[in-house]
Amino acid sequence: MLTDALHPHGLVVISLSDTRWSARADATRSAFAHYREILKVATDTCADIKQSPDTRLWADGLAKQMERLETALMTVVWHTILELFNATSLSLQKVDIDLISAVKLYNSLVTFLL
């Protein structure tokens, strides 16, 4: 599978969690940081005759999707949005946060989204 092909390159594809929305921030962070490497491994896997036909087909579909401008753009957009949400969420979970700081964090998030 493609995930096996990523390991020798030091890359790990992060799967999404059904229970933690912040896992999406982790996944987009990984995709954003290693976009080129993931695309290269997918492209290399397509051409690797040692891989099963299913794996090669899956890698080809991934490579084609990642080569689209829309995919690259959405990776950047979602990475930016989810990082801000995640940072805000982590700050709001601190035990020593005061109400004024919490309101400022919420207002900052609302301003960013508008």
C-alpha positions, 0 to 999 in steps of 0.5 A: 500500500502507499502508506508502506511506500511512505515509511522509507521516506520518513513520512507517515500518513495520519488517519482521521479519528471519528472522535477527535475533530482535532485529528483533522488539524493533525492530518492537514498539517501532515499533508501541508508539510509533506505535500510534494513528498506524498505526491512523489511517492504516489507517482513513484508507486504508480510506476512500480510494477512490484506493487499490486494493481489495486495499489498502483491504481489507488496511487494513480488516483491520489497523484492525479487528485494532488496534481489539481490546483484545487486540491493544493489550494484546499490543503492550504486553506484547511490547514490554515483554518484548522490550525487556528481552530486547534490553537484556539481550542487548546488555549480555551482548555487551559485551566488558568484561562480567564473569561476576558482571554476566552472572549478575546480568543473567540472574537479573534476566531470570528474576525478571522472567519469573517 
